[in-house]
């Protein structure tokens, strides 16, 4: 049965009300459909994973590229899509609002706005970041669409020890209307717990930085949702590069590990056309 955009948005918001769930990050329609087939309740796009499929580095795609990609993902599956919408493809708040309105039109159930000033290779100060977030919040409210706003600070990716500054920004984001908070880079259990408590009752998204930490432990720490960013795309690239190098060296044994084409055709052939109404 195909879910409408409105139904997917309602499902997505419900997922954030209790428990802990995983958002794997597809990079194209095929990976999105495979993750739905495997039983994930929601998905999140990855800006880096998508950029690599086009032969470009992260942050090198245009807003039009990203909007087209998000429309493709949203139309490919029945489950909600959360958009990695980078810095909103704009500097000033009005530009962020315009971009958010366009993103809503792609059918996504949620979208994140980060505080990275891409043009100047730095982070926006808290005041500027809050102005941009308010603009995103206002754009969603004006649309009357049930789209989740995720506020994201990149500070821990640049300064791994800046936990207090990261929490300070997240709390300010929560008070400014963010529905979910996200600071990629948090890794230690005690830091994750402190972040959860600081933004409560708002839900916290954690990017997996320690692959040995199971989902059950994340749930015990109070994390509401877990994502993997571009990691699954990098796993795919690693396997492809290793296989290609083996072939270049004259061995085709790696092909024996390939998934059967009949299995892939069966999985992808089972998907109906998804309604966008």
Backbone torsions as a table, in degrees:
resi	resn	phi	psi	omega
1	UNK	NA	133.3	-179.2
2	UNK	-85.1	136.5	178.0
3	UNK	-95.6	142.2	175.9
4	UNK	-79.4	166.5	177.3
5	UNK	-58.8	-43.3	179.7
6	UNK	-61.6	-40.8	179.3
7	UNK	-66.0	-41.0	179.5
8	UNK	-65.1	-37.9	178.9
9	UNK	-66.9	-39.0	176.7
10	UNK	-65.5	-42.8	178.4
11	UNK	-59.7	-41.1	-176.7
12	UNK	-66.3	-44.3	-180.0
13	UNK	-64.9	-37.2	178.4
14	UNK	-62.5	-37.4	179.0
15	UNK	-59.5	-28.2	-177.2
16	UNK	-84.5	-1.3	-174.7
17	UNK	-84.6	-25.6	-179.6
18	UNK	-162.2	162.3	176.4
19	UNK	75.2	-165.5	-179.4
20	UNK	-141.3	129.3	-178.4
21	UNK	-132.1	160.9	-177.7
22	UNK	-104.8	136.0	173.6
23	UNK	-111.3	95.5	173.0
24	UNK	-70.2	157.4	-172.6
25	UNK	-114.6	96.4	177.4
26	UNK	-73.6	157.1	-178.8
27	UNK	-116.4	-5.1	176.4
28	UNK	-159.9	179.6	-176.7
29	UNK	-63.7	-38.6	-178.5
30	UNK	-63.5	-46.8	179.8
31	UNK	-66.9	-34.3	177.3
32	UNK	-62.7	-44.9	-179.9
33	UNK	-67.4	-36.0	177.8
34	UNK	-64.3	-42.9	-179.5
35	UNK	-66.4	-36.3	175.1
36	UNK	-65.1	-43.2	179.1
37	UNK	-58.0	-35.0	-179.0
38	UNK	-77.0	-7.3	171.1
39	UNK	105.4	9.8	177.9
40	UNK	-71.2	141.3	-175.4
41	UNK	-82.2	-20.2	179.8
42	UNK	-157.6	160.7	-178.1
43	UNK	-132.7	160.6	175.3
44	UNK	-132.6	136.6	177.9
45	UNK	-70.3	161.5	175.0
46	UNK	-126.9	118.8	-178.3
47	UNK	-64.3	-38.8	-179.8
48	UNK	-69.5	-46.1	179.9
49	UNK	-58.8	-41.9	177.7
50	UNK	-66.6	-45.0	-179.3
51	UNK	-57.5	-41.0	-178.8
52	UNK	-65.3	-30.3	177.7
53	UNK	-67.2	-19.7	179.3
54	UNK	-98.8	2.9	-179.0
55	UNK	77.5	23.8	-179.7
56	UNK	-125.6	158.2	176.2
57	UNK	-78.5	167.4	176.6
58	UNK	-57.4	145.5	-179.8
59	UNK	73.4	7.5	-179.3
60	UNK	-99.6	-3.4	178.9
61	UNK	-86.5	155.0	-179.6
62	UNK	-87.7	168.6	177.1
63	UNK	-62.0	-42.5	179.4
64	UNK	-62.4	-39.9	176.3
65	UNK	-57.8	-48.2	-176.2
66	UNK	-66.0	-41.0	179.2
67	UNK	-62.7	-40.8	177.1
68	UNK	-63.7	-42.0	178.7
69	UNK	-62.4	-44.7	-179.7
70	UNK	-65.4	-37.5	176.1
71	UNK	-62.8	-40.6	178.8
72	UNK	-63.2	-46.8	179.5
73	UNK	-62.7	-46.7	-177.5
74	UNK	-62.7	-35.7	-179.3
75	UNK	-82.1	-10.5	-175.1
76	UNK	-88.5	-22.1	-172.2
77	UNK	-132.5	165.1	179.0
78	UNK	-92.9	-9.0	-176.4
79	UNK	-98.1	159.8	-179.0
80	UNK	-66.0	147.7	175.8
81	UNK	-115.5	127.8	170.2
82	UNK	-98.8	128.5	-175.5
83	UNK	-91.0	125.8	165.0
84	UNK	-77.6	95.2	-173.3
85	UNK	-100.2	22.1	176.1
86	UNK	49.2	-130.3	-178.3
87	UNK	-97.9	21.7	178.7
88	UNK	79.7	8.3	176.9
89	UNK	53.0	37.6	178.2
90	UNK	-164.7	159.3	177.9
91	UNK	-98.8	-51.0	-175.5
92	UNK	-82.1	155.3	-178.2
93	UNK	-56.4	-40.1	179.8
94	UNK	-62.3	-38.2	178.1
95	UNK	-67.0	-39.5	176.6
96	UNK	-61.6	-44.6	179.6
97	UNK	-60.3	-42.8	179.3
98	UNK	-62.8	-41.5	179.2
99	UNK	-66.3	-40.0	-179.9
100	UNK	-63.7	-41.3	177.8
101	UNK	-59.7	-39.8	178.2
102	UNK	-67.8	-38.9	179.3
103	UNK	-64.2	-39.5	177.5
104	UNK	-57.8	-37.0	-179.4
105	UNK	-68.0	-12.4	179.0
106	UNK	-81.3	-12.6	179.8
107	UNK	97.8	7.0	179.8
108	UNK	-67.6	155.3	179.9
109	UNK	-95.6	-17.1	178.3
110	UNK	-158.5	162.1	177.4
111	UNK	-152.1	147.7	179.7
112	UNK	-109.3	143.0	173.4
113	UNK	-120.6	122.0	-178.4
114	UNK	-101.3	168.3	-174.7
115	UNK	-100.8	23.1	179.5
116	UNK	-87.2	125.0	174.0
117	UNK	-88.1	93.7	-171.5
118	UNK	-65.7	-39.9	-175.9
119	UNK	-63.7	-33.1	-176.2
120	UNK	-109.6	9.8	176.1
121	UNK	51.3	51.4	178.8
122	UNK	-154.4	-179.1	175.0
123	UNK	-102.1	148.7	173.9
124	UNK	-68.8	143.1	173.8
125	UNK	-66.0	164.6	-173.3
126	UNK	-59.1	-41.2	-178.2
127	UNK	-61.7	-47.6	179.9
128	UNK	-65.8	-42.0	179.5
129	UNK	-60.3	-38.9	179.3
130	UNK	-68.2	-37.8	177.1
131	UNK	-62.2	-41.6	179.2
132	UNK	-66.9	-39.3	179.4
133	UNK	-67.4	-39.5	177.2
134	UNK	-59.8	-39.3	179.6
135	UNK	-64.3	-41.1	177.6
136	UNK	-64.4	-43.8	178.5
137	UNK	-60.0	-43.6	-178.8
138	UNK	-65.8	-39.3	180.0
139	UNK	-63.2	-41.6	178.8
140	UNK	-67.0	-43.9	-179.7
141	UNK	-62.5	-41.1	178.7
142	UNK	-64.0	-32.9	-178.2
143	UNK	-71.6	-21.1	-176.8
144	UNK	61.1	22.8	176.6
145	UNK	-98.7	146.6	-174.9
146	UNK	-84.9	60.7	-177.0
147	UNK	-101.0	131.9	-177.9
148	UNK	-80.7	132.0	178.1
149	UNK	-101.5	119.4	178.7
150	UNK	-105.6	123.5	177.6
151	UNK	-100.8	130.6	-169.9
152	UNK	-130.8	128.8	171.8
153	UNK	-110.0	137.3	-177.6
154	UNK	-95.9	8.5	-169.0
155	UNK	-60.1	-35.6	-177.8
156	UNK	-72.5	-20.9	175.4
157	UNK	-73.8	-27.7	177.9
158	UNK	-93.0	-36.5	-178.7
159	UNK	-132.7	88.4	-174.7
160	UNK	-56.3	-23.8	-178.4
161	UNK	-92.2	2.8	-173.6
162	UNK	-88.2	51.1	-176.7
163	UNK	-62.8	-45.2	-177.3
164	UNK	-61.7	-41.8	178.8
165	UNK	-65.6	-38.4	179.1
166	UNK	-65.3	-45.6	179.0
167	UNK	-63.3	-39.9	179.2
168	UNK	-58.9	-43.4	178.7
169	UNK	-67.3	-43.0	-178.6
170	UNK	-62.5	-41.5	178.1
171	UNK	-62.6	-41.9	177.6
172	UNK	-64.3	-39.1	177.8
173	UNK	-63.6	-42.3	-179.9
174	UNK	-61.8	-39.8	-179.6
175	UNK	-74.3	-12.5	-178.7
176	UNK	-98.9	0.4	173.2
177	UNK	116.3	6.1	176.0
178	UNK	-67.3	142.5	178.3
179	UNK	-88.0	-26.1	-177.3
180	UNK	-146.9	146.5	-176.3
181	UNK	-116.3	150.6	-171.1
182	UNK	-154.6	124.4	176.0
183	UNK	-132.9	82.4	-179.9
184	UNK	-55.8	137.5	-178.9
185	UNK	117.9	-20.6	178.4
186	UNK	-69.1	133.7	-170.5
187	UNK	-132.9	-44.9	-175.9
188	UNK	-69.6	144.3	-177.7
189	UNK	-59.2	-43.8	-178.6
190	UNK	-67.2	-30.3	177.9
191	UNK	-72.3	-40.3	177.4
192	UNK	-62.9	-44.2	179.6
193	UNK	-61.8	-41.9	179.5
194	UNK	-64.4	-38.1	179.7
195	UNK	-67.7	-42.0	177.3
196	UNK	-58.2	-47.6	-178.1
197	UNK	-65.2	-36.9	-176.3
198	UNK	-66.5	-37.5	-175.2
199	UNK	-95.6	-8.2	-179.2
200	UNK	-55.5	143.4	8.6
201	UNK	-87.4	6.8	178.1
202	UNK	-68.6	146.5	-179.6
203	UNK	-76.3	149.3	178.3
204	UNK	-111.8	134.2	171.7
205	UNK	-98.3	135.4	176.1
206	UNK	-121.8	131.6	172.7
207	UNK	-85.3	126.9	-179.5
208	UNK	-63.2	118.3	176.3
209	UNK	-110.0	-24.4	178.8
210	UNK	-116.2	99.3	-176.2
211	UNK	-60.5	-15.7	-179.3
212	UNK	-81.1	-10.9	-178.4
213	UNK	-84.4	117.0	-177.5
214	UNK	-76.9	163.5	179.6
215	UNK	-60.9	-37.3	-178.8
216	UNK	-59.2	-36.8	179.2
217	UNK	-71.1	-37.6	175.0
218	UNK	-58.8	-43.1	179.3
219	UNK	-62.4	-41.4	179.4
220	UNK	-63.4	-30.9	179.6
221	UNK	-77.4	-10.2	179.1
222	UNK	96.9	7.2	178.7
223	UNK	-68.3	137.1	-177.9
224	UNK	-91.5	-38.1	179.6
225	UNK	-144.0	149.0	-175.9
226	UNK	-126.8	134.8	177.1
227	UNK	-127.8	166.3	-177.0
228	UNK	-120.0	2.1	177.9
229	UNK	59.2	-134.8	-179.5
230	UNK	-87.5	10.0	-173.1
231	UNK	-63.6	-43.1	179.0
232	UNK	-65.4	-35.8	175.5
233	UNK	-63.3	-39.5	179.3
234	UNK	-68.6	-34.3	174.1
235	UNK	-60.6	-44.2	178.3
236	UNK	-63.0	-43.2	178.3
237	UNK	-63.8	-40.3	-179.9
238	UNK	-61.2	-44.4	179.7
239	UNK	-65.9	-39.9	-179.6
240	UNK	-66.8	-44.7	-179.8
241	UNK	-64.8	-42.9	178.9
242	UNK	-62.1	-42.4	178.9
243	UNK	-65.5	-42.7	-179.7
244	UNK	-64.5	-38.7	178.0
245	UNK	-64.3	-39.2	177.8
246	UNK	-63.0	-42.8	178.6
247	UNK	-64.0	-42.3	179.2
248	UNK	-60.1	-32.7	179.5
249	UNK	-82.0	-1.6	173.5
250	UNK	104.9	2.3	-179.3
251	UNK	-110.4	135.4	179.1
252	UNK	-109.9	11.9	-175.7
253	UNK	-61.8	-27.6	-179.1
254	UNK	-60.6	-26.5	-177.9
255	UNK	-68.5	-16.2	178.9
256	UNK	-68.0	-18.7	-179.3
257	UNK	-90.7	2.6	-175.3
258	UNK	-69.2	147.7	174.4
259	UNK	-71.0	142.8	-177.1
260	UNK	-65.6	135.7	178.1
261	UNK	-61.2	-34.5	179.5
262	UNK	-64.8	-34.9	177.5
263	UNK	-67.3	-44.6	179.3
264	UNK	-63.6	-44.0	178.7
265	UNK	-62.3	-36.7	179.0
266	UNK	-66.9	-41.1	179.8
267	UNK	-66.0	-51.7	-174.9
268	UNK	-72.4	-27.5	179.0
269	UNK	-72.4	-15.6	-178.0
270	UNK	-84.1	-7.1	-175.8
271	UNK	-84.5	126.9	175.0
272	UNK	-80.1	171.3	173.4
273	UNK	-71.3	130.4	-176.7
274	UNK	-88.7	133.1	178.8
275	UNK	-77.5	140.1	176.2
276	UNK	-107.4	11.0	-176.8
277	UNK	-79.2	NA	NA
